Amino acid sequence: MSLSVSITRQQGDFTLDAAFDAPEGITALLGKSGSGKTSIVNAVAGLVRPDRGRITLDGEVLFDSARGMHVPPSRRRLGYVFQDGRLFPHFNVRQNLTYGLRFAPSGATGPDLASVCDMLGLSHLTDRRPGALSGGEKQRVAIGRALLSRPRMLLMDEPLASLDSARKAEILPYLERLRDDTGLPILYVSHSVPEIARLATTVVLIDAGKVTGAGPAERILSDPSVVRQIGLREAGAVIPTRVLEHHDDGLSELVFSGGRLLLPRIDKPPETPVRVRILAHDVILSLHAPQGMSALNTLPVTVLSLREGDGPGMIAQLQCGDDRLLARITRRSATAMDLSPGKPLFAVIKSVAVARADVGAG
Ligand SMILES: Nc1ncnc2c1ncn2[C@@H]1O[C@H](COP(=O)(O)OP(=O)(O)OP(=O)(O)O)[C@@H](O)[C@H]1O
């Protein structure tokens, strides 16, 4: 199942001109406020009509200006989860969920009420009304209702934006399960890089109505050329790892193509795939394998590229096994270390620098 979008639309003085493919998994539209993310999702949903272009889902045309085709939203079989949930306040959770079933076409397969409640941790809440739910619980009900309409794809527009960080942390594992267990493609709008680093399979960068980059999340997020767009503070690589073992001193050891990482305890059994985000400002570079240092992780790397920023800083992209890391360093250090592409180095990462929120299901 894959979505293909190629559309233009004039909205006042804003021009949307976007083309991308969304394969299986979570495809995140990442861009600043006003960049056009919601307009794209609304065009896919059929809520707005592009001026020109084509949208197909698994080869089936949803919109084609050349053929004058615009399938109405109700016939697209897409589940839309809005930022604010939009539950019916006078219905309890079960009634809100089963409302979704009314839109399921006869013969369509998908999870039933019990399995949706199980997957989203809603079984103990079914008799409550939305007024007695937390923000995170409301969003889980909204996702469940969308799933029960047996959609071919889920559209989620900033589903976590109205939640505080504790509620966000609570709901992220459910979204990971949705991604990994249902096989349903999800188009996911967000302006939060940490959220996307946790969830996205594919990242589509949107800037001023245009696609400025698209590809697998690991590749896009470790590309130094996107740092300017996503911001220096958020720049960092996403590394696919797997749990090797847990140590008695509270550390967990992970393995990936570039070596091993010791991080604060990760509550997942050995062999579990885990994705880890390592921020560029948490990586120190050294010409020699450091000794007598408190940082526990030393990884052999090779410089791939160096990119200058506006201030005194640079971003180094590093090859680490088959994966890539980013390191934020000063120009002064790059000169003192005589850094250039191809130079072998060591990347040093403090275990405690990797936040719990930056460790997710692989
Ligand atoms: N109906 C409309 N008429 C005119 N301009 C519009 C209309 N709808 C959206 N726009 C403009 O199109 C641009 C893109 O809006 P859109 O909501 O798609 O951005 P976004 O990336 O989703 O932003 P946010 O993250 O703030 O929701 C904005 O400049 C917005 O003001």
Ligand as a Chemical Component Dictionary entry (heavy atoms), coordinates in Angstrom:
data_LIG
# 
_chem_comp.id                   LIG 
_chem_comp.type                 NON-POLYMER 
_chem_comp.pdbx_formal_charge   0 
_chem_comp.three_letter_code    LIG 
# 
loop_
_chem_comp_atom.comp_id 
_chem_comp_atom.atom_id 
_chem_comp_atom.alt_atom_id 
_chem_comp_atom.type_symbol 
_chem_comp_atom.charge 
_chem_comp_atom.model_Cartn_x 
_chem_comp_atom.model_Cartn_y 
_chem_comp_atom.model_Cartn_z 
_chem_comp_atom.pdbx_ordinal 
LIG N1  N1  N 0 -8.251 28.628 2.634  1  
LIG C1  C1  C 0 -7.101 29.312 2.604  2  
LIG N2  N2  N 0 -7.027 30.496 1.965  3  
LIG C2  C2  C 0 -5.879 31.195 1.915  4  
LIG N3  N3  N 0 -4.739 30.768 2.477  5  
LIG C3  C3  C 0 -4.758 29.598 3.136  6  
LIG C4  C4  C 0 -5.930 28.803 3.231  7  
LIG N4  N4  N 0 -5.638 27.687 3.941  8  
LIG C5  C5  C 0 -4.340 27.783 4.276  9  
LIG N5  N5  N 0 -3.811 28.924 3.789  10 
LIG C6  C6  C 0 -2.413 29.349 3.904  11 
LIG O1  O1  O 0 -1.614 28.310 3.364  12 
LIG C7  C7  C 0 -0.387 28.186 4.102  13 
LIG C8  C8  C 0 -0.192 26.758 4.555  14 
LIG O2  O2  O 0 -1.124 26.448 5.575  15 
LIG P1  P1  P 0 -1.154 25.021 6.294  16 
LIG O3  O3  O 0 -2.232 25.051 7.320  17 
LIG O4  O4  O 0 -1.212 23.963 5.269  18 
LIG O5  O5  O 0 0.283  24.993 6.992  19 
LIG P2  P2  P 0 0.839  23.995 8.118  20 
LIG O6  O6  O 0 2.231  23.666 7.714  21 
LIG O7  O7  O 0 -0.072 22.861 8.333  22 
LIG O8  O8  O 0 0.854  24.940 9.370  23 
LIG P3  P3  P 0 0.509  24.608 10.925 24 
LIG O9  O9  O 0 1.616  23.714 11.397 25 
LIG O10 O10 O 0 0.548  25.976 11.559 26 
LIG O11 O11 O 0 -0.839 23.976 10.953 27 
LIG C9  C9  C 0 -0.467 29.203 5.221  28 
LIG O12 O12 O 0 0.242  30.347 4.805  29 
LIG C10 C10 C 0 -1.947 29.495 5.342  30 
LIG O13 O13 O 0 -2.150 30.807 5.822  31 
# 
loop_
_chem_comp_bond.comp_id 
_chem_comp_bond.atom_id_1 
_chem_comp_bond.atom_id_2 
_chem_comp_bond.value_order 
_chem_comp_bond.pdbx_ordinal 
LIG N1  C1  SING 1  
LIG C1  N2  SING 2  
LIG C1  C4  DOUB 3  
LIG N2  C2  DOUB 4  
LIG C2  N3  SING 5  
LIG N3  C3  DOUB 6  
LIG C3  C4  SING 7  
LIG C3  N5  SING 8  
LIG C4  N4  SING 9  
LIG N4  C5  DOUB 10 
LIG C5  N5  SING 11 
LIG N5  C6  SING 12 
LIG C6  O1  SING 13 
LIG C6  C10 SING 14 
LIG O1  C7  SING 15 
LIG C7  C8  SING 16 
LIG C7  C9  SING 17 
LIG C8  O2  SING 18 
LIG O2  P1  SING 19 
LIG P1  O3  DOUB 20 
LIG P1  O4  SING 21 
LIG P1  O5  SING 22 
LIG O5  P2  SING 23 
LIG P2  O6  DOUB 24 
LIG P2  O7  SING 25 
LIG P2  O8  SING 26 
LIG O8  P3  SING 27 
LIG P3  O9  DOUB 28 
LIG P3  O10 SING 29 
LIG P3  O11 SING 30 
LIG C9  O12 SING 31 
LIG C9  C10 SING 32 
LIG C10 O13 SING 33 
# 
